[in-house]
Amino acid sequence: MIFINDFTRLYVYFNYYKSELLSFVVKLEIFYLNRWIEIERYDCYHGIVHKDILNKKGKKVRTISFPLVDVKAGVNFAVKDFRENYELYIWRFLNGK
């Protein structure tokens, strides 16, 4: 867990086999309506690094693929993106954009 501030955090999950990183999830979560909710996430479960953007009901509204980013680089890419742009992503979520 990486806390950006009191109301914003990143949940990071890794799946390894021996020393090989097989998959990951990096979730951007906010404290909203008295609970932590996921608003965006990066993962590679469909064989490609991608970001899912969620709405207030928790439904996926958009997926952005990053075919040139490998699994190892994807974790750092995701954390960097969320740390640098979390305010925009929160605004987009809260305003339904």
C-alpha positions, 0 to 999 in steps of 0.5 A: 500500500502506498499512501499519496495522502489521507484520501488517496492510495495505491494498492500494489499486488505482484504475482511471482513464480520463483524470481519471475514477475508474472503479473501485477495490479496497481489500483488507484483508490480514494476514500469516498462516501466513507469507504475506499473505492477503486477508480482506476487500475493497471494490470496485465491479466490479458497478456498486455499491460493496460489501464481500466477506468471505472465509474462510480458503480465500479463498472469498467468504462474504458480500457487503455492498452500499452502494448509496448510496455512489458510486465516489469516496466508496467509496475513502475509505469503505473505507479509513476502515472498515478503519482503524477496524475492522481488529481486529474483521475480523481476529478474525472471520476467525481465528474463522470468524465 
